[in-house]
Amino acid sequence: MIKLLFFCVIVYCGYKILQTALKTVGFGEAGQAQMNGNHDNTANVMIQDPVCGVYFARKDGVSHRIGGKELCFCSEECRDQYMLAHE
């Protein structure tokens, strides 16, 4: 009985060591995001629409380059309103 308990403890410790090693190498959840190229957090930055003033994640916005400057809008409607006002 003690041998079985000892064996289970060794297997569990080995599992935990292997799990930690895989995370540090890059196969854990954080490592998986890096492997997929999702380590850039600028897409999740909250920005303000220049027309209506609402805040939204940059990745959800509609971007448009105007005069060498890239602006990001919360919707196509706000983009169109901005373009009409600045023509």
N, C-alpha and C positions, 0 to 999 in steps of 0.2 A: 504494500500500500504506500509506503514512504517512497519507494522507487518511482511509482506512478506520479505522485505529487511532485517529486523532484524533476521528473521528465517534463511535466506540464509547465513548471516554472521556467525551465531552460528554453522550451519552445516559445513561450510567451516573451521572454527576454530577447530571444533571437528575432522574433517578429518585430518587436519595438525597435531594435537596432537597425534592422533592414528598412523599416518604414522611415526612420529618421535619415538614414543614408540616402534613400531615394529622393526625399524632399530636398536635401541639400544639393544633390546632383541636378535636380530640376525636373523630377518626375512627380512632384506633389501638386497640389492645387495651384500654388503660386508659380511653381516651375512650369506647369502646363500653360498658364497664361503667357509666360515669357516665350515658350516654344511656339505658341500660336501668334505671337506678335502683338499681344494685347497689353503690353507693359507701358504703353503711352497713355498717360492719364489726361492729356490735354483735351481729348474728346469729351470728357465728363465735366469739364469746367462750365460753370454757370455764367452766362453772359446776358446782357440786357439788349433787347431789341431797340434800335434807334427810332423806330416809329411809334410803337404802342407802349414801350417801356416795360414789357413783361420779361421776366427772367426765364431762361430755358437752357438746357444742356446743348453745348455747341454741336454735338453729334446729331441732335434732332433738328437742327436749324437748316435754313436754306441760305447758302452762301452765294454771293455775287461779287464779282470784281468790277469796281467802278473807278476809273482813272488811276489804275495801279494799286488801289487800296481795296482789300477784301473786307466786305461787310457781311455780317451774318444776321439773318432775320428769323423770326419765329415761324413765319408762314410765307407762302407765295403772295398772299394778299398784301402783307406789309411790305414785301420787297417791291411789288408793283406800285404801291402808294409812294414809296420813297423815290422810285425812279421817275414817277410823274411829277413829283414836287421838285426834283433836282435836274430837270431837263433844260 
